[in-house]
Amino acid sequence: MKKVLYSCIAVMMLLPLMACSTAMTKAEAGPWLAKISGDRAPEINVDGRWQDANADPNAPFSWGKGFFDQQGNQIEGSLGKYNLQGKVTGDTVYLVLLSAGEVHYTARLKKRKDGILRGNYFYEDDSEQKEGIPMALERVEK
């Protein structure tokens, strides 16, 4: 009886936390990409292999290497340990980075004249992309 009571109390304590979650789900990624990107035509092609342009072997975190498969304005692929889906709008790339079917980050990157994609990544609960952390990717091959 005590186990049931403790289980009920634990569930009741967790429910408010679960209700307050604003993190994006995998099912919401497609509609979010369409909304945030404006769904305009792409002006750039990002098809190919990419890697973290800021990779420091001594850094605790790196995006690693990955590939983008661009079909029209849609992108699928991977980056490091993350699967990704995204959209290209004009010269801007919008990404959703997923692991185990859960959204972990989003990113907004612009292709610069030097070919590097520069911008910011955002935590999954920042769907308005307001508090970004710098990110840069360089193409290693098409």
N, C-alpha and C positions, 0 to 999 in steps of 0.2 A: 504494500500500500504506500509506503514511504517513497519507493522508486517512482510510482505513478505520480505522486504529488510533486516530487522534485522535477520530474520530466515536464509536467504541466507548467510549473513555475519557470523553468528554463525557456520553454516555448513562448510563454507570455512576455518574458523579458526580451526575447529576440525579435518578436513581431514588430515593435516600433522601429527597430533598426532596419529591418528588411523593407518596411514601408517607406522609409526615408531615402532609400537608395535611388540615385538618379543615374547610375551607370547605364550605358548603352548596352543593349543585348545584340546578339548576332542577327536576329530577325529585324532589328531596327537599323542596322548598318546601311542597307540599300537605300531606304527612304531618306535617312540622314545625309548620305552622300549626295543624293539628288538635290536636297534642299540647300545644303551648305555650298555646293559647287555652282549652283545656278544652272546646272545641266546645259552649259553652252558647248559649242564645238571645240575640239582640241586644236591648238596651234603647234603642238610639239609631239614628238614620238619618244616615249621613254622605254620602249621595248628593249630588253637586253638584261645584262648582268650588272649589278650595282654593288657598291660596298660603302661602308661608313667612311666618309672623307676625313673625319676627325679621329680616326682610329689611333689610339695610343696604347702600345703594348702594356704599359703600366697602369692604365685606367681600369677601374673596377667594372665598367660597363662600356660595351660597344654594340652597335647594331649588327656588326658582322657583315656577311656577304649574302646576296640574294639575287632574285631575278624577277623582272616584271614582264608579263605577257599582256601587251596592249592590243585590244581589238576595238577600233573606233575610239570612244572616250572611256571605255571600261578597262580596268587593270585587275589582273589576278596574279598571284605569285607568292613569294616568300621573302623574308628579310631576317637573317639570323634564325632564331627559334620561332619566329612568328609567321603565320600565314597572313596574307593580306588581300584586301580587295580595295579598289579605289576608282577614282574618276580623274580624267584630265580635262580641265576647262581652261581654254586659252593657253597661257604659259604656266599654269598652276596645277599641281598634283595634290589631290586630297586622298589620304589613305586611312584605312581602318586596319589595325594590327591585332590579330587574334591568336590565341593559343588555347588548345583544348576546347574550341568552340566558344570561347569567351573573349569579348573585346577588352584589350588591355590598354591600348593607346590609339590616338588618332594623330594625323600629321597633316600639315599644310606646307607645301614646298613649292618654290618658284624656280624655274630653270634660268640660270644666269648665263651671261655671254660666254663664260668659261666652260659651260656645259654641266656645271655642278648644280644639283638640286639643293637649294638652301631654304631654310625656314625654321619651323618649330614643330615639336611633338607635344602632345597634350595627354593628360591622364584621362581614363575612360569616363570619368564623371564630369569632365569639362566639355560638354557637347557644343557650347558656344565658342570654344577655342579662344579663351581669354587669357589664360596664364600658361604661355608656352615656354618650352625649354629648347634652346638651339639644337638644330639637327642639320647635317649636310651629308649628301650621298653623291658619290662620283661613279660614273659609268666605267666599267672595266672592259666590257666588250658588248657589241650589238648582237 
